Amino acid sequence: MFPEAAPAAGAPDESAGSGVIVCIGAGAEYATGVGAADTSNAAESVIGLLACCSWQPAAINRETTIAGIAYFTTCSLLEKVDKRPFPARNIPPFIGRAAVITLISAPGVYDPIMVHRIVILALVMSAIGIALCALMILLMARMLLRPRRMTDPRAMILLHRLTPADLGMEFENISYTVLDQSTGTPLRIAGWWIPTPDSRGRCAVILHGYSDAKVGGIAWAPLLRSFGFNILAIDLRAHGESGGVYSCAGFWERYDVNQVLDQTKSARPAETRQILLFGISLGAATAAATAVMRNDLRAVILEGPFADFHTAAVLHADRLGTPGPFFQDNAYRLAKWLSHADFDAVRPVDTIPKIPCPLLVIQSGDDPFLTESDHAAIRQAVESRDPTLGPSINWELPGVHHVVGMLLDPVGYRRRIEEFLAGVLQNMGEVCDK
C-alpha cells in the first residue's frame, strides 16, 4: 500500500520487527528513509527526531507523532506567511516542498484512529494559525489608521507645553464643522488662532504630523510669526481634539483642510489675504494634496514629507518590530479598505509637481521614514515642477533626523526659510519682515 524505504546503514534488520512507522518531513529525503546519520542537522527538531527514529518503532508512539505533526504544522505555516525563518532551528523550508506522512503497517502499531486524530489536529492547528494571522493583520491595520492621540498629559511629558501661551503667544480657541467626505456627516476640527501684529494679511496654516497635534505643530509658530504671519494651527482628523476615527495619509484630510481654509477666509478676510501652508510629515502630505485643489495659496512649505505612505508605514512597522512583509502589506490593504481611502492617490511624489505655487521642501538626510530611492524621488518631483509656478526648492539636511532641523540649527533654518519667503513676497511686490 505504501512504498517501503531502504534502511540506513547500521539500522536494525526488518526481521527483528523494525519497520518505518511514521516519517514526517518537508521533502522527498524524509519520505525515502532518512537514517540518523543523515539527519544530524535536524536532531534538535521534532521532525529530525522522528526521522532519526524511523527505524526504531519503539521510539515512535501516538504522542510523539501528534507532537511532531502539531509542531511541524505551526512552524511551517508561520514561516510561509511571514517569509522569514521561524525561530526554531533546522525546520526545512515550507515553500516548494510537500509535507509527507508515510505510514507503513507494522504489527500492533498502525492505528487508523490515531491517523484520523492527527489529521483533525493538523486542520485545527492550521485554522488557529490562520485566525491568529488574520487577527494580527487587523490589529496592525487598526494601529495604522488610529494613531495614539496627543493628550494633555502626553503633551506635557513630551513637549512641556499645553497651549500657545506656554510659548508666550496669545491665542484663541476655534472650532470648525466640516462635512466628512468619507461618511457624509459633520466633523469637528479643533484649532488655535494666533494673531500677529501688523500681519498685512499674511496667514500661515500649520498642519502637524502623525500621532501629533496642533500643540506639536506650534513649535514652528514663533518662527513664522517673526516673519509677520498670523498662525492657524489645527488638529487633523483622528488627532488631538478633532473628531474622526481614521487617519488617512492625507486622502480625506485634504477635504477637511480645504473647507477649513474656505471658512477661515470667509470669517477673517483681512487677515488671510496671503496664505502659506506649512505641513510637517503627515501634515506635509496633507498640505501637498490640499494645495493641488486650490489656486489661492501664496506658498507651500513641506517639512519632512514621506515619498509615499506605504513605504513610510512599512519602515515604521519595522522599527516597531511588527511581523514582516506578508502582515504589513495585507494590513496596508485592509487599512485602505476600512477607511475607504486610496492612500496611493495622494503620494507626495505625485502631488508635489502639481502644486500651483512656490514650494520649499525640507528633507532630513537621516529620516527613518525615507529610503535612498525616496529621497531621490522627492528631489526629482521638485525639480520636475514648472518653472513658471515660482521657486521650487528642495533643501536637504545631511545627517538630520526626522523634522528636527530647526532644533539642531535654528539660525541656519531661519535663514533658509527667510530667503524663501523673501523671494516669494518680492514676487508679490512685498518685502519680508525682518
PESULNOR-V595367 format. One record per pair of residues at least 12 apart in sequence whose C-alpha atoms are under 8 Angstrom apart, sorted by the first residue. I is the first residue (numbers start at 1). GAP is how many residues later the second one is. Records with the same first field share a line. If there is no record, write none. Layout:
I: GAP + GAP
//
This chain:
1: 103
2: 100 + 101 + 102
3: 101
4: 16 + 28 + 100
5: 15 + 26 + 27 + 28
6: 26 + 27
7: 26 + 28 + 48
8: 25 + 26 + 27 + 28
9: 26
11: 24 + 44
12: 43
17: 89
18: 37 + 38 + 39
19: 35 + 36 + 37 + 38 + 85 + 87
20: 13 + 34 + 35 + 36 + 37 + 83 + 84
21: 33 + 34 + 36 + 39 + 81 + 82 + 83 + 84 + 85 + 88 + 89
22: 28 + 32 + 38 + 43 + 79 + 80 + 81 + 82
23: 27 + 28 + 31 + 77 + 78 + 79 + 80
24: 23 + 26 + 27 + 44 + 45 + 75 + 76 + 77 + 78
25: 22 + 26 + 74 + 75 + 76
26: 66 + 67 + 68 + 71 + 72 + 73 + 74
27: 70 + 71 + 72 + 73
28: 72
30: 21 + 70
31: 69 + 70 + 71
33: 18 + 21
34: 17 + 18 + 20
35: 16 + 17 + 18 + 19 + 20
36: 15 + 16 + 17
37: 15
39: 12 + 13
41: 49
42: 47 + 48 + 49
44: 45 + 46
45: 43 + 44 + 45 + 46
46: 21 + 22 + 25 + 26
47: 21 + 25 + 44
50: 15 + 18
62: 52
66: 52 + 55
69: 49 + 53
70: 51 + 52 + 55
72: 19
73: 49 + 52 + 53
74: 51 + 52 + 55
75: 13 + 16
76: 15 + 17 + 18
77: 17 + 49 + 52
78: 51
79: 14 + 15
80: 14 + 15
81: 245 + 246
82: 241 + 242 + 243 + 244 + 245
83: 241 + 242 + 243
84: 240
133: 194
136: 191
137: 190 + 191 + 193 + 194 + 197
138: 193 + 196
140: 187 + 188 + 191
141: 190 + 191 + 193 + 194
142: 193
144: 103 + 169 + 188 + 191
145: 100 + 101 + 102 + 103 + 190 + 194
146: 92 + 99 + 100 + 101
147: 63 + 64 + 91 + 92 + 100
148: 63 + 91
149: 62 + 63 + 64 + 89 + 90 + 91
150: 61 + 62 + 63 + 89 + 90
151: 89
155: 60 + 61
159: 57
161: 54
162: 53
163: 52
164: 30 + 51 + 54
169: 25
170: 24 + 25
171: 21 + 22 + 23 + 24
172: 20 + 21 + 22
173: 17 + 18 + 19 + 20
174: 16 + 17 + 18 + 19
175: 13 + 14 + 15 + 16
176: 12 + 13 + 14 + 15 + 84 + 87
177: 12
178: 78 + 81 + 82
179: 77
180: 72 + 75 + 76
181: 71 + 74
182: 70 + 157 + 158
187: 55 + 56 + 57
188: 54 + 55 + 56
189: 45 + 46 + 47 + 48 + 52 + 53 + 54 + 67
190: 44 + 45 + 50 + 51 + 52
191: 23 + 41 + 42 + 43 + 44
192: 22 + 39 + 40 + 41 + 42
193: 37 + 38 + 39 + 40
194: 36 + 37 + 38
195: 34 + 35 + 36
196: 29 + 32 + 33 + 34 + 35
197: 31
198: 30
199: 29 + 30 + 31 + 72
200: 28 + 71
201: 28 + 29 + 69 + 70 + 71 + 72 + 73
202: 26 + 27 + 28 + 69 + 70 + 71 + 72 + 73 + 74
203: 26 + 27 + 28 + 29 + 68 + 69 + 70 + 71 + 72 + 73
204: 20 + 25 + 26 + 27 + 28 + 71 + 72 + 73 + 74
205: 26 + 27 + 28 + 29 + 70 + 71 + 72 + 73
206: 12 + 15 + 25 + 26 + 27 + 28 + 71 + 72 + 73 + 74 + 77
207: 26 + 27 + 28 + 29 + 70 + 71 + 72 + 73 + 76 + 77 + 79 + 80
208: 26 + 27 + 28 + 71 + 72 + 73 + 74 + 75 + 76
209: 70 + 71 + 72 + 73 + 74 + 75
210: 71 + 72 + 73
211: 28
212: 27 + 28
213: 21 + 22 + 23 + 26 + 27
214: 19 + 20 + 21 + 26
217: 16 + 63
218: 15
223: 191
226: 207 + 208
227: 191 + 205 + 206 + 207
228: 204 + 205
230: 41
236: 17
237: 16 + 19
246: 93
248: 91 + 93 + 95
249: 33 + 36 + 37 + 60 + 94 + 97
250: 32 + 33 + 35 + 36 + 39 + 93 + 96
251: 35 + 38 + 90 + 91 + 92 + 94 + 95
252: 89
253: 33
254: 32 + 33 + 35 + 36
255: 35
257: 33
258: 32 + 35
274: 23 + 24
275: 21 + 22 + 23 + 24
276: 21 + 22 + 23 + 24 + 25
277: 14 + 20 + 22 + 23 + 24
278: 22 + 23 + 24 + 25
279: 22 + 23 + 24
280: 22 + 23 + 24 + 25 + 123
281: 21 + 22 + 23 + 24 + 25 + 122
282: 23 + 24
283: 22
284: 17 + 18 + 19 + 20 + 21
285: 17 + 20 + 21 + 61 + 62 + 63
287: 13 + 15
288: 12 + 14 + 60 + 63 + 64 + 67
289: 57 + 59 + 62
291: 64 + 65
292: 59 + 62 + 63 + 64
294: 62
295: 61 + 62
297: 60
298: 59 + 60 + 126
299: 58 + 59 + 60 + 125
300: 57 + 58 + 59 + 60
301: 58 + 59 + 60 + 61
302: 57 + 58 + 59 + 60
303: 58 + 59 + 60 + 100
304: 57 + 58 + 59 + 60 + 63 + 98 + 99
305: 43 + 56 + 57 + 58
306: 42 + 63 + 64 + 68
307: 40 + 41 + 42 + 63 + 67 + 68 + 70 + 71
308: 36 + 38 + 39 + 40 + 41
309: 34 + 35 + 38
310: 22 + 33 + 34
311: 58 + 59
312: 57 + 58
313: 56
314: 14
315: 53 + 54 + 55
316: 52 + 53
348: 30
349: 28 + 29 + 32
350: 31
352: 29 + 30 + 33
353: 28 + 29 + 31 + 32 + 33
354: 31
356: 33
357: 32 + 33
358: 31 + 32 + 33 + 34 + 66
359: 31 + 32 + 33 + 34
360: 31 + 32 + 33 + 34 + 35 + 60
361: 21 + 32 + 33 + 34
362: 32 + 33 + 34 + 35
363: 12 + 31 + 32 + 33 + 34
364: 32 + 33 + 34 + 35 + 36 + 37 + 38 + 39 + 40 + 41
365: 31 + 32 + 33 + 34 + 35 + 36
366: 32 + 33 + 34 + 35 + 36
367: 33 + 34 + 35
368: 33 + 34
369: 33
379: 15
382: 12
390: 34
391: 29 + 32 + 33
418: 14
//
